[in-house]
Amino acid sequence: MSNDHGTPEAAFASAQSAMAAGDLAAVFARFDRGDLMKIAGNSVRALSAADPDVAELGDRFGFGTLGELRELTERMAASAALVTDDRASYDPIAHRQLVKDYEAAIKNGFRDVTDLPGFTAAMEDRMRRVLGGGSISSSLFGGETLAGVVVDGKKAWATRTERGREVEDVGFVLTRDGWKIKLFARRPAR
């Protein structure tokens, strides 16, 4: 990707346009890697429990632990059920280890993903189809403008506004591919 997003405003406009067109891969191409991992991680967690066929999607993008996550999800649910069904058999240490293994499998799954924006988009689309909703609003950025853009070196902040009212702050980070949106950023204290 060329550096065709020379300003935070251009990156935002690109993501806004892509969202209006329903092109999630293009939307997520404008997002910061950390935000992509949060969004995709949310989808991975939801779908590993709800969609027995999601492992195929993970394999397509190099996220090879979705099958393992499904098994761990089932084992965690069975372990948690012991709290009410058979309290004497419940082992809190073993349950915590299952949770640690589950989180490690998610982290390891991201290691080999070759196209994180594409994977995030595919998971978001799958989550919307399977569960009826996704990690981001389908109207994200719709009718919004940026106000108070402040650039400080390779970081920037602005306020997303809609019809003149503040929606929330948004951050940006400059990468070799241009400005990326940090949806979950907080403006630094002044």
Secondary structure, DSSP 8 states (H G I E B T S, - for coil): --S---SHHHHHHHHHHHHHTT-HHHHHHTB-HHHHHHHHHHHHHHHHHH-TTHHHHHHHHT-TTHHHHHHHHHHHHHHHHHHHH-GGG--HHHHHHHHHHHHHHHHHHHHT-S-HHHHHHHHHHHHHHHHS--SS-TTTTTTEEEEEEEEETTEEEEEEEETTEEEEEEEEEEETTEEEEETT------
